[in-house]
Amino acid sequence: MKKALVLQHMNHDHPGRFLDWFAEDGIVPVPVRVFEGQEIPSLAEFDFMFVLGGAQDTWQEAEYPYLKAEKQAIREWVWDRAKPYFGVCLGHQLLATALGGEVALADKGEVGVFDVTLTEEGTASPFMAGVPATQKVMQWHHAEVKRVPQSGRVLAQSPRASVQSLAIDGHALSTQFHCEFSPQTVAGWSSMPSYIETLEKLQGAGAYDRLVRESYPLMPSMQRTTKIMWDNFKAASGLVK
């Protein structure tokens, strides 16, 4: 069995629909709750790094000192070791900043269901082979990558965010959008008042019910698209042969 180092920034957050594919592919997730002070272990024992989202911003190292250690670990993993990496939302932004890119507040955030479109580089990338040119995705972010790092390639964009997916060589892939969100993820928010409260502050009363009604019919297509990305990623990166 292979081991995935999963860096977690919030309670109840997890790789979502990817967990089923980890099980199918013989990958055991090892979560590290950095927001609770758990230290990142030696990277030598892992085969894969998966970095989750979170409410933190990449530049808040004073408030969240563990972000500095995360960036160092990501830099070592992606550049020095050149091993398979997948990041979502904050994990996407941390990849960019760890390698010398820039992240800042978005001109206008995205929360809910939005369209993203493959760039010319995305259409040509093995990571996106078979992915629809335009797809509906789940979003929850107020910061974005403003400048990509050295050797970074932008694979997808949206009208509000020009870097919706980032690739580093053939072994690292990240998405600003939450490709891990599944029906179970969204249903789980109903038992977490803080999630509902945050959503309603952003979108008004009844926001959760509206999001469920909009997103649930789209979940099968989101699942198919993310599975294509996962299959492409594990083959291109050599994670699963």
C-alpha positions in Angstrom: 0.0 0.0 0.0 1.2 3.5 -0.8 0.9 6.4 1.7 -0.6 9.8 1.1 0.4 12.7 3.3 -2.9 14.8 3.7 -2.4 18.3 5.1 -5.6 19.4 6.8 -6.4 23.0 7.8 -10.0 22.8 9.2 -12.0 20.4 11.3 -14.3 18.0 9.3 -12.4 18.7 6.1 -11.1 15.7 4.0 -10.3 14.7 0.4 -14.0 13.9 -0.3 -14.6 11.9 -3.4 -10.9 11.2 -3.7 -11.0 8.9 -0.7 -12.9 6.2 -2.7 -10.2 6.4 -5.4 -7.4 6.2 -2.9 -9.0 3.0 -1.6 -9.3 1.6 -5.2 -5.7 2.4 -6.0 -4.2 1.1 -2.7 -3.3 4.5 -1.2 -3.7 5.0 2.5 -4.3 8.6 3.6 -2.4 9.9 6.6 -4.0 13.1 7.8 -1.9 15.7 9.6 -4.0 18.4 11.3 -1.6 21.3 11.1 -4.2 23.7 12.5 -4.1 21.8 15.8 -0.3 21.9 16.0 0.5 18.5 14.5 3.9 18.6 13.0 4.5 17.5 9.4 6.4 14.2 9.6 9.5 13.2 7.6 8.5 13.2 3.9 10.7 10.2 3.1 8.0 7.7 4.1 5.3 9.0 1.7 4.4 8.5 -1.9 1.9 11.3 -2.5 1.0 14.7 -1.0 -2.6 16.0 -1.0 -3.1 19.5 0.5 -6.7 20.6 1.4 -8.4 23.9 1.5 -9.0 26.2 4.5 -10.1 29.6 5.7 -6.5 30.7 6.2 -4.7 32.9 3.7 -1.2 32.1 2.4 0.3 35.3 3.7 -1.0 34.9 7.3 2.2 33.3 8.7 2.1 35.5 11.8 -1.4 34.2 12.7 -0.8 30.7 11.5 2.9 29.9 11.9 2.5 26.4 10.5 2.0 27.8 7.0 5.7 28.5 6.8 6.5 24.9 7.6 3.9 23.8 5.0 5.4 25.9 2.3 8.8 24.5 3.1 7.5 20.9 2.9 5.7 21.6 -0.4 8.8 23.1 -1.9 10.9 20.1 -0.8 8.2 17.7 -2.1 7.5 19.3 -5.5 10.9 20.8 -6.4 13.5 18.8 -4.5 11.9 15.4 -4.6 9.7 15.9 -7.7 7.0 13.6 -6.3 3.2 13.5 -6.9 1.3 16.5 -5.5 -2.4 17.4 -5.6 -3.8 20.6 -4.0 -7.2 22.1 -3.8 -8.2 25.7 -3.0 -5.7 26.7 -0.2 -3.5 23.7 -1.4 -3.5 25.3 -4.8 -2.5 28.7 -3.5 0.2 27.2 -1.2 1.7 25.4 -4.2 2.0 28.7 -6.0 3.5 30.6 -3.1 5.8 27.8 -2.0 7.5 27.9 -5.4 7.7 31.6 -5.7 4.4 32.7 -7.1 2.0 35.3 -5.6 -1.4 35.0 -4.0 -3.7 37.9 -3.0 -7.3 38.7 -2.4 -9.5 38.2 -5.4 -11.2 41.2 -7.0 -14.4 39.2 -6.6 -14.5 35.8 -4.8 -16.4 32.8 -5.9 -18.8 30.8 -3.6 -21.2 28.3 -5.2 -21.3 26.8 -8.6 -19.3 28.5 -11.4 -18.0 27.7 -14.8 -14.3 27.1 -15.5 -12.7 26.7 -19.0 -9.5 25.0 -20.1 -6.8 27.3 -21.4 -4.8 26.4 -24.5 -2.1 24.8 -22.3 -4.8 22.9 -20.5 -6.3 21.5 -23.7 -2.8 20.3 -24.6 -1.9 18.9 -21.1 -2.0 15.2 -20.3 -3.5 16.2 -17.0 -6.7 17.4 -18.7 -7.0 14.9 -21.5 -10.7 14.1 -21.9 -11.8 16.9 -19.6 -14.7 19.0 -21.0 -13.5 22.4 -22.4 -15.9 24.1 -20.0 -17.2 22.5 -16.8 -19.3 23.5 -13.8 -17.4 23.3 -10.5 -17.9 24.0 -6.8 -16.1 27.1 -5.5 -15.4 28.7 -2.1 -12.6 31.2 -2.1 -11.8 34.9 -1.7 -8.1 34.8 -2.6 -6.5 33.7 -5.8 -3.2 33.1 -7.5 -2.1 36.4 -9.1 1.3 35.2 -10.4 2.3 31.7 -11.2 5.6 30.3 -10.1 8.6 29.4 -12.3 7.7 26.4 -14.6 4.0 26.7 -13.6 1.4 26.2 -16.4 -2.1 27.5 -16.1 -4.5 24.8 -17.2 -7.9 26.4 -16.5 -9.4 29.8 -15.9 -12.8 31.5 -15.1 -14.1 35.0 -15.7 -13.3 35.9 -12.1 -10.0 34.0 -11.6 -7.3 33.6 -14.3 -5.6 30.6 -12.5 -8.2 27.9 -11.8 -5.7 25.1 -12.3 -2.0 25.0 -12.0 0.5 22.3 -13.1 4.2 22.0 -12.3 6.0 19.7 -14.7 4.3 16.3 -14.9 4.0 15.5 -11.2 2.1 18.4 -9.5 -1.5 19.5 -10.1 -3.8 21.9 -8.2 -7.2 23.4 -8.6 -8.7 26.6 -7.2 -12.1 25.0 -7.4 -13.1 22.2 -4.9 -13.0 19.2 -7.2 -13.1 17.0 -4.0 -16.6 18.2 -2.9 -19.1 15.3 -3.2 -22.8 15.0 -2.2 -21.6 13.6 1.1 -19.4 16.7 1.7 -22.2 19.1 1.0 -24.7 17.0 3.1 -22.2 17.0 6.0 -22.4 20.8 6.2 -26.0 20.5 7.5 -24.7 19.2 10.8 -22.0 22.0 11.1 -23.7 25.3 12.0 -20.5 27.3 11.4 -20.4 26.3 7.8 -24.1 27.2 7.3 -23.5 30.5 9.1 -20.6 31.4 7.0 -22.4 30.5 3.8 -25.4 32.6 4.8 -23.2 35.6 5.7 -21.9 35.5 2.1 -25.1 34.6 0.2 -28.0 35.5 2.5 -30.7 33.5 4.3 -31.4 30.1 2.7 -28.1 30.0 0.9 -27.4 26.4 1.9 -30.7 25.1 0.6 -30.2 27.0 -2.7 -26.7 25.6 -3.1 -27.9 22.0 -2.5 -30.7 22.4 -5.1 -28.2 23.8 -7.6 -25.3 21.5 -7.0 -26.8 18.1 -6.5 -28.0 17.6 -10.1 -24.5 18.5 -11.2 -22.7 16.1 -8.9 -22.6 13.2 -11.4 -20.9 15.2 -14.1 -18.5 16.8 -11.5 -17.6 13.3 -10.3 -16.9 12.1 -13.9 -14.7 15.0 -14.7 -12.8 14.8 -11.5 -12.3 11.1 -12.0 -10.8 11.8 -15.4 -8.4 14.3 -13.9 -7.4 11.8 -11.2 -6.8 9.0 -13.7 -4.7 11.4 -15.8 -2.8 12.7 -12.8 -1.9 9.3 -11.3 -0.7 8.1 -14.7 1.3 11.2 -15.7 2.9 11.5 -12.2 3.7 7.8 -12.0 1.8 7.6 -8.7 -0.1 4.5 -9.9 1.3 2.5 -12.9 
